[in-house]
Amino acid sequence: MLHSASPTAYVPSERLAERATCPNCGATAALSAGVIHLGHYDHEGEVREGLLWTCSDKCFLSWEHPSFMKKC
Ligand SMILES: [Zn+2]
C-alpha cells in the first residue's frame, strides 16, 4: 500500500519553500522537494494514520515499515 502525492496538493504555495526535516534520514529539504504519504504512526499505543512528509519515497518506506510493523 503506497499512497503518494506531491506536496503541492497539500501545502499552500507560500509554504512550499519552508524547510522540513525528514523523520527517516534527518535530512533537511524544502517541502516542495519531498513527498507526502499517508503514513501510520504510533499515538499512545494506537496505530493512527496521518499525512507524513519525507524527503523521498525511499525514506517513507524505510520509516513506515519498522514503525508500523512493530505494532502487528
Ligand atoms: Zn529522508
N, CA, C, O and the ligand as a Tripos MOL2 file, in Angstrom:
@<TRIPOS>MOLECULE
protein
  289   287    73     0     0
PROTEIN
NO_CHARGES

@<TRIPOS>ATOM
      1 N           0.8540   -1.1870    0.0000 N.3       1 MET1
      2 CA          0.0000    0.0000    0.0000 C.3       1 MET1
      3 C           0.8870    1.2340    0.0000 C.2       1 MET1
      4 O           1.6460    1.4600    0.9430 O.2       1 MET1
      5 N           0.7960    2.0140   -1.0310 N.am      2 LEU2
      6 CA          1.6260    3.2040   -1.1120 C.3       2 LEU2
      7 C           0.7960    4.3490   -1.6290 C.2       2 LEU2
      8 O           0.4220    4.3840   -2.8010 O.2       2 LEU2
      9 N           0.5100    5.2830   -0.7490 N.am      3 HIS3
     10 CA         -0.2050    6.4870   -1.1400 C.3       3 HIS3
     11 C           0.8200    7.5960   -1.2200 C.2       3 HIS3
     12 O           1.4740    7.9290   -0.2320 O.2       3 HIS3
     13 N           0.9500    8.1480   -2.3690 N.am      4 SER4
     14 CA          1.9630    9.1660   -2.5380 C.3       4 SER4
     15 C           1.3540   10.3510   -3.2460 C.2       4 SER4
     16 O           0.5050   10.1970   -4.1240 O.2       4 SER4
     17 N           1.7840   11.5200   -2.8660 N.am      5 ALA5
     18 CA          1.2590   12.7160   -3.5100 C.3       5 ALA5
     19 C           2.3110   13.7910   -3.4960 C.2       5 ALA5
     20 O           3.1980   13.8050   -2.6420 O.2       5 ALA5
     21 N           2.2100   14.6640   -4.4190 N.am      6 SER6
     22 CA          3.1000   15.8080   -4.4210 C.3       6 SER6
     23 C           2.7140   16.7470   -3.2860 C.2       6 SER6
     24 O           1.5290   16.9350   -3.0100 O.2       6 SER6
     25 N           3.6990   17.3330   -2.6330 N.am      7 PRO7
     26 CA          3.3740   18.3060   -1.5810 C.3       7 PRO7
     27 C           2.5120   19.4570   -2.0860 C.2       7 PRO7
     28 O           1.7910   20.0740   -1.3020 O.2       7 PRO7
     29 N           2.5730   19.7450   -3.3460 N.am      8 THR8
     30 CA          1.7830   20.8710   -3.8510 C.3       8 THR8
     31 C           0.2860   20.6160   -3.7070 C.2       8 THR8
     32 O          -0.5030   21.5600   -3.7310 O.2       8 THR8
     33 N          -0.1180   19.3460   -3.5570 N.am      9 ALA9
     34 CA         -1.5280   19.0310   -3.3680 C.3       9 ALA9
     35 C          -2.0010   19.3680   -1.9550 C.2       9 ALA9
     36 O          -3.2000   19.5280   -1.7280 O.2       9 ALA9
     37 N          -1.0820   19.4740   -1.0170 N.am     10 TYR10
     38 CA         -1.4520   19.6520    0.3920 C.3      10 TYR10
     39 C          -0.9130   20.9220    1.0270 C.2      10 TYR10
     40 O          -1.4800   21.4440    1.9870 O.2      10 TYR10
     41 N           0.1820   21.4080    0.4800 N.am     11 VAL11
     42 CA          0.8660   22.5210    1.1280 C.3      11 VAL11
     43 C           0.5550   23.8060    0.3580 C.2      11 VAL11
     44 O           0.7230   23.8490   -0.8610 O.2      11 VAL11
     45 N           0.1070   24.8450    1.0510 N.am     12 PRO12
     46 CA         -0.1350   26.1120    0.3570 C.3      12 PRO12
     47 C           1.1430   26.6050   -0.3170 C.2      12 PRO12
     48 O           2.2380   26.4160    0.2130 O.2      12 PRO12
     49 N           1.0090   27.2220   -1.4550 N.am     13 SER13
     50 CA          2.1880   27.5850   -2.2460 C.3      13 SER13
     51 C           3.1570   28.4610   -1.4720 C.2      13 SER13
     52 O           4.3660   28.3910   -1.6930 O.2      13 SER13
     53 N           2.6410   29.2900   -0.5650 N.am     14 GLU14
     54 CA          3.5580   30.1580    0.1780 C.3      14 GLU14
     55 C           4.3980   29.3810    1.1920 C.2      14 GLU14
     56 O           5.3750   29.9060    1.7270 O.2      14 GLU14
     57 N           4.0100   28.1140    1.4570 N.am     15 ARG15
     58 CA          4.7950   27.3250    2.4250 C.3      15 ARG15
     59 C           5.7270   26.3220    1.7490 C.2      15 ARG15
     60 O           6.5040   25.6580    2.4340 O.2      15 ARG15
     61 N           5.6690   26.1970    0.4340 N.am     16 LEU16
     62 CA          6.4720   25.1660   -0.2360 C.3      16 LEU16
     63 C           7.9660   25.3770   -0.0730 C.2      16 LEU16
     64 O           8.7390   24.4240   -0.1600 O.2      16 LEU16
     65 N           8.3800   26.6120    0.1610 N.am     17 ALA17
     66 CA          9.8100   26.8750    0.3180 C.3      17 ALA17
     67 C          10.2860   26.6350    1.7450 C.2      17 ALA17
     68 O          11.4880   26.6650    2.0090 O.2      17 ALA17
     69 N           9.3530   26.3960    2.6710 N.am     18 GLU18
     70 CA          9.7550   26.1230    4.0530 C.3      18 GLU18
     71 C          10.5150   24.8080    4.1130 C.2      18 GLU18
     72 O          10.2600   23.8860    3.3390 O.2      18 GLU18
     73 N          11.4480   24.7430    5.0420 N.am     19 ARG19
     74 CA         12.2560   23.5420    5.1460 C.3      19 ARG19
     75 C          11.6760   22.6150    6.2140 C.2      19 ARG19
     76 O          11.1480   23.0590    7.2340 O.2      19 ARG19
     77 N          11.7920   21.3180    5.9460 N.am     20 ALA20
     78 CA         11.3040   20.3180    6.8840 C.3      20 ALA20
     79 C          12.4020   19.2820    7.0730 C.2      20 ALA20
     80 O          13.2900   19.1400    6.2330 O.2      20 ALA20
     81 N          12.3310   18.5620    8.1870 N.am     21 THR21
     82 CA         13.3330   17.5390    8.4740 C.3      21 THR21
     83 C          12.7190   16.1660    8.2500 C.2      21 THR21
     84 O          11.6680   15.8450    8.8060 O.2      21 THR21
     85 N          13.3740   15.3700    7.4420 N.am     22 CYS22
     86 CA         12.8930   14.0220    7.1460 C.3      22 CYS22
     87 C          12.9590   13.1620    8.4200 C.2      22 CYS22
     88 O          14.0110   13.0910    9.0560 O.2      22 CYS22
     89 N          11.8520   12.5100    8.7990 N.am     23 PRO23
     90 CA         11.8710   11.7010   10.0330 C.3      23 PRO23
     91 C          12.7040   10.4320    9.8870 C.2      23 PRO23
     92 O          13.0530    9.8080   10.8890 O.2      23 PRO23
     93 N          13.0230   10.0470    8.6760 N.am     24 ASN24
     94 CA         13.8150    8.8260    8.4830 C.3      24 ASN24
     95 C          15.3090    9.1090    8.4800 C.2      24 ASN24
     96 O          16.0520    8.5320    9.2740 O.2      24 ASN24
     97 N          15.7540    9.9910    7.5950 N.am     25 CYS25
     98 CA         17.1980   10.1730    7.4370 C.3      25 CYS25
     99 C          17.6950   11.4540    8.0940 C.2      25 CYS25
    100 O          18.9030   11.6670    8.1970 O.2      25 CYS25
    101 N          16.7770   12.3080    8.5410 N.am     26 GLY26
    102 CA         17.1980   13.5220    9.2150 C.3      26 GLY26
    103 C          17.6410   14.6320    8.2860 C.2      26 GLY26
    104 O          18.0720   15.6900    8.7460 O.2      26 GLY26
    105 N          17.5430   14.4100    6.9900 N.am     27 ALA27
    106 CA         17.9210   15.4470    6.0340 C.3      27 ALA27
    107 C          16.9200   16.5900    6.0890 C.2      27 ALA27
    108 O          15.7420   16.3860    6.3830 O.2      27 ALA27
    109 N          17.3910   17.7720    5.8080 N.am     28 THR28
    110 CA         16.5230   18.9340    5.7520 C.3      28 THR28
    111 C          16.3610   19.3340    4.2920 C.2      28 THR28
    112 O          17.3440   19.4660    3.5620 O.2      28 THR28
    113 N          15.1100   19.5270    3.8710 N.am     29 ALA29
    114 CA         14.8570   19.9010    2.4810 C.3      29 ALA29
    115 C          13.6200   20.7760    2.4360 C.2      29 ALA29
    116 O          12.8160   20.7770    3.3690 O.2      29 ALA29
    117 N          13.4690   21.5150    1.3580 N.am     30 ALA30
    118 CA         12.2520   22.2990    1.1790 C.3      30 ALA30
    119 C          11.0660   21.3580    1.0260 C.2      30 ALA30
    120 O          11.1990   20.2700    0.4660 O.2      30 ALA30
    121 N           9.9080   21.7740    1.5230 N.am     31 LEU31
    122 CA          8.7120   20.9360    1.4090 C.3      31 LEU31
    123 C           8.4490   20.5310   -0.0370 C.2      31 LEU31
    124 O           8.0170   19.4100   -0.3050 O.2      31 LEU31
    125 N           8.7070   21.4370   -0.9540 N.am     32 SER32
    126 CA          8.4330   21.1550   -2.3690 C.3      32 SER32
    127 C           9.3520   20.0810   -2.9330 C.2      32 SER32
    128 O           9.0500   19.5020   -3.9760 O.2      32 SER32
    129 N          10.4630   19.8040   -2.2670 N.am     33 ALA33
    130 CA         11.4290   18.8230   -2.7740 C.3      33 ALA33
    131 C          11.1380   17.4130   -2.2750 C.2      33 ALA33
    132 O          11.7720   16.4590   -2.7260 O.2      33 ALA33
    133 N          10.1930   17.2640   -1.3520 N.am     34 GLY34
    134 CA          9.9190   15.9440   -0.7910 C.3      34 GLY34
    135 C           8.6220   15.3650   -1.2990 C.2      34 GLY34
    136 O           8.0830   15.8140   -2.3110 O.2      34 GLY34
    137 N           8.1210   14.3630   -0.5920 N.am     35 VAL35
    138 CA          6.8550   13.7220   -0.9490 C.3      35 VAL35
    139 C           6.0010   13.5970    0.3050 C.2      35 VAL35
    140 O           6.5160   13.5140    1.4200 O.2      35 VAL35
    141 N           4.6790   13.5860    0.1020 N.am     36 ILE36
    142 CA          3.7570   13.3980    1.2180 C.3      36 ILE36
    143 C           3.0300   12.0770    1.0140 C.2      36 ILE36
    144 O           2.5020   11.7940   -0.0610 O.2      36 ILE36
    145 N           3.0170   11.2800    2.0690 N.am     37 HIS37
    146 CA          2.3460    9.9840    2.0240 C.3      37 HIS37
    147 C           1.3510    9.9100    3.1570 C.2      37 HIS37
    148 O           1.4370   10.6410    4.1440 O.2      37 HIS37
    149 N           0.3940    8.9980    2.9860 N.am     38 LEU38
    150 CA         -0.4450    8.6200    4.1140 C.3      38 LEU38
    151 C           0.3420    7.5810    4.8970 C.2      38 LEU38
    152 O           0.5540    6.4610    4.4300 O.2      38 LEU38
    153 N           0.7680    7.9600    6.0800 N.am     39 GLY39
    154 CA          1.6090    7.0730    6.8720 C.3      39 GLY39
    155 C           0.8760    6.5780    8.1020 C.2      39 GLY39
    156 O          -0.1990    7.0670    8.4500 O.2      39 GLY39
    157 N           1.4730    5.6060    8.7460 N.am     40 HIS40
    158 CA          0.9360    5.0850   10.0020 C.3      40 HIS40
    159 C           1.9270    5.3940   11.0970 C.2      40 HIS40
    160 O           3.1370    5.2750   10.9030 O.2      40 HIS40
    161 N           1.4250    5.7850   12.2320 N.am     41 TYR41
    162 CA          2.3300    6.0740   13.3280 C.3      41 TYR41
    163 C           1.6730    5.6820   14.6420 C.2      41 TYR41
    164 O           0.4630    5.4710   14.7240 O.2      41 TYR41
    165 N           2.4920    5.5930   15.6380 N.am     42 ASP42
    166 CA          2.0480    5.1450   16.9530 C.3      42 ASP42
    167 C           1.6690    6.3620   17.7870 C.2      42 ASP42
    168 O           2.5050    7.2270   18.0460 O.2      42 ASP42
    169 N           0.4230    6.4270   18.2020 N.am     43 HIS43
    170 CA         -0.0080    7.5140   19.0680 C.3      43 HIS43
    171 C          -0.5090    6.8970   20.3620 C.2      43 HIS43
    172 O          -1.6160    6.3620   20.4110 O.2      43 HIS43
    173 N           0.2900    6.9700   21.3940 N.am     44 GLU44
    174 CA         -0.0510    6.4210   22.7110 C.3      44 GLU44
    175 C          -0.5290    4.9680   22.6120 C.2      44 GLU44
    176 O          -1.5290    4.5880   23.2210 O.2      44 GLU44
    177 N           0.2010    4.1690   21.8390 N.am     45 GLY45
    178 CA         -0.0790    2.7530   21.7380 C.3      45 GLY45
    179 C          -1.1040    2.3820   20.6810 C.2      45 GLY45
    180 O          -1.3530    1.1960   20.4630 O.2      45 GLY45
    181 N          -1.7070    3.3660   20.0160 N.am     46 GLU46
    182 CA         -2.6690    3.0920   18.9540 C.3      46 GLU46
    183 C          -2.0410    3.4290   17.6170 C.2      46 GLU46
    184 O          -1.2930    4.3990   17.5000 O.2      46 GLU46
    185 N          -2.3460    2.6240   16.6050 N.am     47 VAL47
    186 CA         -1.8660    2.9460   15.2660 C.3      47 VAL47
    187 C          -2.8290    3.9480   14.6380 C.2      47 VAL47
    188 O          -4.0280    3.6900   14.5320 O.2      47 VAL47
    189 N          -2.3060    5.0610   14.2360 N.am     48 ARG48
    190 CA         -3.1040    6.1030   13.5840 C.3      48 ARG48
    191 C          -2.5650    6.3240   12.1850 C.2      48 ARG48
    192 O          -1.4270    5.9740   11.8720 O.2      48 ARG48
    193 N          -3.4100    6.9120   11.3510 N.am     49 GLU49
    194 CA         -2.9860    7.2940   10.0050 C.3      49 GLU49
    195 C          -2.8700    8.7980    9.9320 C.2      49 GLU49
    196 O          -3.6370    9.5280   10.5590 O.2      49 GLU49
    197 N          -1.9230    9.2410    9.1770 N.am     50 GLY50
    198 CA         -1.7970   10.6740    9.0050 C.3      50 GLY50
    199 C          -0.8880   10.9860    7.8350 C.2      50 GLY50
    200 O          -0.1610   10.1250    7.3400 O.2      50 GLY50
    201 N          -0.9430   12.2270    7.4070 N.am     51 LEU51
    202 CA         -0.0710   12.6480    6.3190 C.3      51 LEU51
    203 C           1.3230   12.8770    6.8700 C.2      51 LEU51
    204 O           1.5080   13.5010    7.9150 O.2      51 LEU51
    205 N           2.2860   12.3660    6.1500 N.am     52 LEU52
    206 CA          3.6610   12.4050    6.6100 C.3      52 LEU52
    207 C           4.5660   12.8900    5.4890 C.2      52 LEU52
    208 O           4.5090   12.3800    4.3700 O.2      52 LEU52
    209 N           5.3880   13.8610    5.7880 N.am     53 TRP53
    210 CA          6.3440   14.3570    4.7960 C.3      53 TRP53
    211 C           7.6730   13.6440    4.9900 C.2      53 TRP53
    212 O           8.1720   13.5300    6.1100 O.2      53 TRP53
    213 N           8.2380   13.1700    3.8940 N.am     54 THR54
    214 CA          9.6200   12.6770    3.9140 C.3      54 THR54
    215 C          10.3350   13.2420    2.6960 C.2      54 THR54
    216 O           9.7030   13.7680    1.7800 O.2      54 THR54
    217 N          11.6530   13.1280    2.6940 N.am     55 CYS55
    218 CA         12.4100   13.7190    1.5940 C.3      55 CYS55
    219 C          12.3070   12.8880    0.3260 C.2      55 CYS55
    220 O          12.5570   13.4090   -0.7610 O.2      55 CYS55
    221 N          11.9430   11.5960    0.4290 N.am     56 SER56
    222 CA         11.8480   10.7440   -0.7570 C.3      56 SER56
    223 C          10.9340    9.5480   -0.4640 C.2      56 SER56
    224 O          10.6400    9.2470    0.6930 O.2      56 SER56
    225 N          10.4900    8.8710   -1.5350 N.am     57 ASP57
    226 CA          9.6880    7.6570   -1.3460 C.3      57 ASP57
    227 C          10.4610    6.5980   -0.5690 C.2      57 ASP57
    228 O           9.9080    5.8870    0.2690 O.2      57 ASP57
    229 N          11.7500    6.5130   -0.8670 N.am     58 LYS58
    230 CA         12.5890    5.5120   -0.2070 C.3      58 LYS58
    231 C          12.6020    5.7330    1.3070 C.2      58 LYS58
    232 O          12.4960    4.7820    2.0820 O.2      58 LYS58
    233 N          12.7330    6.9780    1.7120 N.am     59 CYS59
    234 CA         12.7350    7.2740    3.1470 C.3      59 CYS59
    235 C          11.3820    6.9690    3.7600 C.2      59 CYS59
    236 O          11.3100    6.4880    4.8910 O.2      59 CYS59
    237 N          10.3030    7.2430    3.0250 N.am     60 PHE60
    238 CA          8.9820    6.9300    3.5790 C.3      60 PHE60
    239 C           8.8880    5.4380    3.8670 C.2      60 PHE60
    240 O           8.4530    5.0380    4.9470 O.2      60 PHE60
    241 N           9.2970    4.6130    2.9000 N.am     61 LEU61
    242 CA          9.1660    3.1620    3.0670 C.3      61 LEU61
    243 C          10.0360    2.6530    4.2060 C.2      61 LEU61
    244 O           9.6020    1.7900    4.9700 O.2      61 LEU61
    245 N          11.2460    3.1650    4.3350 N.am     62 SER62
    246 CA         12.0880    2.6400    5.4040 C.3      62 SER62
    247 C          11.6740    3.1920    6.7630 C.2      62 SER62
    248 O          11.9750    2.5900    7.7940 O.2      62 SER62
    249 N          10.9860    4.3320    6.7740 N.am     63 TRP63
    250 CA         10.4770    4.8580    8.0530 C.3      63 TRP63
    251 C           9.2110    4.1190    8.4600 C.2      63 TRP63
    252 O           9.0560    3.7190    9.6140 O.2      63 TRP63
    253 N           8.3060    3.9410    7.4970 N.am     64 GLU64
    254 CA          6.9840    3.3830    7.8000 C.3      64 GLU64
    255 C           7.0670    1.9390    8.2470 C.2      64 GLU64
    256 O           6.4090    1.5620    9.2170 O.2      64 GLU64
    257 N           7.8500    1.1260    7.5760 N.am     65 HIS65
    258 CA          7.7750   -0.2990    7.8580 C.3      65 HIS65
    259 C           8.1410   -0.6610    9.2970 C.2      65 HIS65
    260 O           7.3560   -1.3390    9.9610 O.2      65 HIS65
    261 N           9.2920   -0.2400    9.8020 N.am     66 PRO66
    262 CA          9.5880   -0.6290   11.1940 C.3      66 PRO66
    263 C           8.6140   -0.0340   12.2010 C.2      66 PRO66
    264 O           8.2690   -0.6910   13.1830 O.2      66 PRO66
    265 N           8.1640    1.2010   11.9750 N.am     67 SER67
    266 CA          7.3090    1.8170   12.9890 C.3      67 SER67
    267 C           5.9130    1.2320   12.9540 C.2      67 SER67
    268 O           5.2390    1.1910   13.9830 O.2      67 SER67
    269 N           5.4600    0.7750   11.7860 N.am     68 PHE68
    270 CA          4.1200    0.2030   11.6930 C.3      68 PHE68
    271 C           4.1460   -1.2760   12.0300 C.2      68 PHE68
    272 O           3.2950   -1.7640   12.7730 O.2      68 PHE68
    273 N           5.1220   -1.9900   11.4830 N.am     69 MET69
    274 CA          5.1680   -3.4340   11.6460 C.3      69 MET69
    275 C           5.3430   -3.8480   13.1080 C.2      69 MET69
    276 O           4.8450   -4.8960   13.5190 O.2      69 MET69
    277 N           6.0290   -3.0530   13.8730 N.am     70 LYS70
    278 CA          6.2750   -3.4940   15.2490 C.3      70 LYS70
    279 C           4.9820   -3.5510   16.0540 C.2      70 LYS70
    280 O           4.9350   -4.1720   17.1160 O.2      70 LYS70
    281 N           3.9140   -2.8920   15.5400 N.am     71 LYS71
    282 CA          2.6350   -2.9520   16.2540 C.3      71 LYS71
    283 C           1.8340   -4.1800   15.8930 C.2      71 LYS71
    284 O           0.8230   -4.4570   16.5390 O.2      71 LYS71
    285 N           2.2490   -4.9320   14.8800 N.am     72 CYS72
    286 CA          1.4510   -6.0600   14.4080 C.3      72 CYS72
    287 C           1.7990   -7.3350   15.1870 C.2      72 CYS72
    288 O           1.2250   -8.3930   14.9270 O.2      72 CYS72
    289 ZN         14.9500   11.2200    4.0440 Zn       73 ZN73
@<TRIPOS>BOND
     1     1     2 1
     2     2     3 1
     3     3     4 2
     4     3     5 am
     5     5     6 1
     6     6     7 1
     7     7     8 2
     8     7     9 am
     9     9    10 1
    10    10    11 1
    11    11    12 2
    12    11    13 am
    13    13    14 1
    14    14    15 1
    15    15    16 2
    16    15    17 am
    17    17    18 1
    18    18    19 1
    19    19    20 2
    20    19    21 am
    21    21    22 1
    22    22    23 1
    23    23    24 2
    24    23    25 am
    25    25    26 1
    26    26    27 1
    27    27    28 2
    28    27    29 am
    29    29    30 1
    30    30    31 1
    31    31    32 2
    32    31    33 am
    33    33    34 1
    34    34    35 1
    35    35    36 2
    36    35    37 am
    37    37    38 1
    38    38    39 1
    39    39    40 2
    40    39    41 am
    41    41    42 1
    42    42    43 1
    43    43    44 2
    44    43    45 am
    45    45    46 1
    46    46    47 1
    47    47    48 2
    48    47    49 am
    49    49    50 1
    50    50    51 1
    51    51    52 2
    52    51    53 am
    53    53    54 1
    54    54    55 1
    55    55    56 2
    56    55    57 am
    57    57    58 1
    58    58    59 1
    59    59    60 2
    60    59    61 am
    61    61    62 1
    62    62    63 1
    63    63    64 2
    64    63    65 am
    65    65    66 1
    66    66    67 1
    67    67    68 2
    68    67    69 am
    69    69    70 1
    70    70    71 1
    71    71    72 2
    72    71    73 am
    73    73    74 1
    74    74    75 1
    75    75    76 2
    76    75    77 am
    77    77    78 1
    78    78    79 1
    79    79    80 2
    80    79    81 am
    81    81    82 1
    82    82    83 1
    83    83    84 2
    84    83    85 am
    85    85    86 1
    86    86    87 1
    87    87    88 2
    88    87    89 am
    89    89    90 1
    90    90    91 1
    91    91    92 2
    92    91    93 am
    93    93    94 1
    94    94    95 1
    95    95    96 2
    96    95    97 am
    97    97    98 1
    98    98    99 1
    99    99   100 2
   100    99   101 am
   101   101   102 1
   102   102   103 1
   103   103   104 2
   104   103   105 am
   105   105   106 1
   106   106   107 1
   107   107   108 2
   108   107   109 am
   109   109   110 1
   110   110   111 1
   111   111   112 2
   112   111   113 am
   113   113   114 1
   114   114   115 1
   115   115   116 2
   116   115   117 am
   117   117   118 1
   118   118   119 1
   119   119   120 2
   120   119   121 am
   121   121   122 1
   122   122   123 1
   123   123   124 2
   124   123   125 am
   125   125   126 1
   126   126   127 1
   127   127   128 2
   128   127   129 am
   129   129   130 1
   130   130   131 1
   131   131   132 2
   132   131   133 am
   133   133   134 1
   134   134   135 1
   135   135   136 2
   136   135   137 am
   137   137   138 1
   138   138   139 1
   139   139   140 2
   140   139   141 am
   141   141   142 1
   142   142   143 1
   143   143   144 2
   144   143   145 am
   145   145   146 1
   146   146   147 1
   147   147   148 2
   148   147   149 am
   149   149   150 1
   150   150   151 1
   151   151   152 2
   152   151   153 am
   153   153   154 1
   154   154   155 1
   155   155   156 2
   156   155   157 am
   157   157   158 1
   158   158   159 1
   159   159   160 2
   160   159   161 am
   161   161   162 1
   162   162   163 1
   163   163   164 2
   164   163   165 am
   165   165   166 1
   166   166   167 1
   167   167   168 2
   168   167   169 am
   169   169   170 1
   170   170   171 1
   171   171   172 2
   172   171   173 am
   173   173   174 1
   174   174   175 1
   175   175   176 2
   176   175   177 am
   177   177   178 1
   178   178   179 1
   179   179   180 2
   180   179   181 am
   181   181   182 1
   182   182   183 1
   183   183   184 2
   184   183   185 am
   185   185   186 1
   186   186   187 1
   187   187   188 2
   188   187   189 am
   189   189   190 1
   190   190   191 1
   191   191   192 2
   192   191   193 am
   193   193   194 1
   194   194   195 1
   195   195   196 2
   196   195   197 am
   197   197   198 1
   198   198   199 1
   199   199   200 2
   200   199   201 am
   201   201   202 1
   202   202   203 1
   203   203   204 2
   204   203   205 am
   205   205   206 1
   206   206   207 1
   207   207   208 2
   208   207   209 am
   209   209   210 1
   210   210   211 1
   211   211   212 2
   212   211   213 am
   213   213   214 1
   214   214   215 1
   215   215   216 2
   216   215   217 am
   217   217   218 1
   218   218   219 1
   219   219   220 2
   220   219   221 am
   221   221   222 1
   222   222   223 1
   223   223   224 2
   224   223   225 am
   225   225   226 1
   226   226   227 1
   227   227   228 2
   228   227   229 am
   229   229   230 1
   230   230   231 1
   231   231   232 2
   232   231   233 am
   233   233   234 1
   234   234   235 1
   235   235   236 2
   236   235   237 am
   237   237   238 1
   238   238   239 1
   239   239   240 2
   240   239   241 am
   241   241   242 1
   242   242   243 1
   243   243   244 2
   244   243   245 am
   245   245   246 1
   246   246   247 1
   247   247   248 2
   248   247   249 am
   249   249   250 1
   250   250   251 1
   251   251   252 2
   252   251   253 am
   253   253   254 1
   254   254   255 1
   255   255   256 2
   256   255   257 am
   257   257   258 1
   258   258   259 1
   259   259   260 2
   260   259   261 am
   261   261   262 1
   262   262   263 1
   263   263   264 2
   264   263   265 am
   265   265   266 1
   266   266   267 1
   267   267   268 2
   268   267   269 am
   269   269   270 1
   270   270   271 1
   271   271   272 2
   272   271   273 am
   273   273   274 1
   274   274   275 1
   275   275   276 2
   276   275   277 am
   277   277   278 1
   278   278   279 1
   279   279   280 2
   280   279   281 am
   281   281   282 1
   282   282   283 1
   283   283   284 2
   284   283   285 am
   285   285   286 1
   286   286   287 1
   287   287   288 2
@<TRIPOS>SUBSTRUCTURE
     1 MET1         2 RESIDUE 1 A MET
     2 LEU2         6 RESIDUE 1 A LEU
     3 HIS3        10 RESIDUE 1 A HIS
     4 SER4        14 RESIDUE 1 A SER
     5 ALA5        18 RESIDUE 1 A ALA
     6 SER6        22 RESIDUE 1 A SER
     7 PRO7        26 RESIDUE 1 A PRO
     8 THR8        30 RESIDUE 1 A THR
     9 ALA9        34 RESIDUE 1 A ALA
    10 TYR10       38 RESIDUE 1 A TYR
    11 VAL11       42 RESIDUE 1 A VAL
    12 PRO12       46 RESIDUE 1 A PRO
    13 SER13       50 RESIDUE 1 A SER
    14 GLU14       54 RESIDUE 1 A GLU
    15 ARG15       58 RESIDUE 1 A ARG
    16 LEU16       62 RESIDUE 1 A LEU
    17 ALA17       66 RESIDUE 1 A ALA
    18 GLU18       70 RESIDUE 1 A GLU
    19 ARG19       74 RESIDUE 1 A ARG
    20 ALA20       78 RESIDUE 1 A ALA
    21 THR21       82 RESIDUE 1 A THR
    22 CYS22       86 RESIDUE 1 A CYS
    23 PRO23       90 RESIDUE 1 A PRO
    24 ASN24       94 RESIDUE 1 A ASN
    25 CYS25       98 RESIDUE 1 A CYS
    26 GLY26      102 RESIDUE 1 A GLY
    27 ALA27      106 RESIDUE 1 A ALA
    28 THR28      110 RESIDUE 1 A THR
    29 ALA29      114 RESIDUE 1 A ALA
    30 ALA30      118 RESIDUE 1 A ALA
    31 LEU31      122 RESIDUE 1 A LEU
    32 SER32      126 RESIDUE 1 A SER
    33 ALA33      130 RESIDUE 1 A ALA
    34 GLY34      134 RESIDUE 1 A GLY
    35 VAL35      138 RESIDUE 1 A VAL
    36 ILE36      142 RESIDUE 1 A ILE
    37 HIS37      146 RESIDUE 1 A HIS
    38 LEU38      150 RESIDUE 1 A LEU
    39 GLY39      154 RESIDUE 1 A GLY
    40 HIS40      158 RESIDUE 1 A HIS
    41 TYR41      162 RESIDUE 1 A TYR
    42 ASP42      166 RESIDUE 1 A ASP
    43 HIS43      170 RESIDUE 1 A HIS
    44 GLU44      174 RESIDUE 1 A GLU
    45 GLY45      178 RESIDUE 1 A GLY
    46 GLU46      182 RESIDUE 1 A GLU
    47 VAL47      186 RESIDUE 1 A VAL
    48 ARG48      190 RESIDUE 1 A ARG
    49 GLU49      194 RESIDUE 1 A GLU
    50 GLY50      198 RESIDUE 1 A GLY
    51 LEU51      202 RESIDUE 1 A LEU
    52 LEU52      206 RESIDUE 1 A LEU
    53 TRP53      210 RESIDUE 1 A TRP
    54 THR54      214 RESIDUE 1 A THR
    55 CYS55      218 RESIDUE 1 A CYS
    56 SER56      222 RESIDUE 1 A SER
    57 ASP57      226 RESIDUE 1 A ASP
    58 LYS58      230 RESIDUE 1 A LYS
    59 CYS59      234 RESIDUE 1 A CYS
    60 PHE60      238 RESIDUE 1 A PHE
    61 LEU61      242 RESIDUE 1 A LEU
    62 SER62      246 RESIDUE 1 A SER
    63 TRP63      250 RESIDUE 1 A TRP
    64 GLU64      254 RESIDUE 1 A GLU
    65 HIS65      258 RESIDUE 1 A HIS
    66 PRO66      262 RESIDUE 1 A PRO
    67 SER67      266 RESIDUE 1 A SER
    68 PHE68      270 RESIDUE 1 A PHE
    69 MET69      274 RESIDUE 1 A MET
    70 LYS70      278 RESIDUE 1 A LYS
    71 LYS71      282 RESIDUE 1 A LYS
    72 CYS72      286 RESIDUE 1 A CYS
    73 ZN73       289 GROUP 0 **** ****
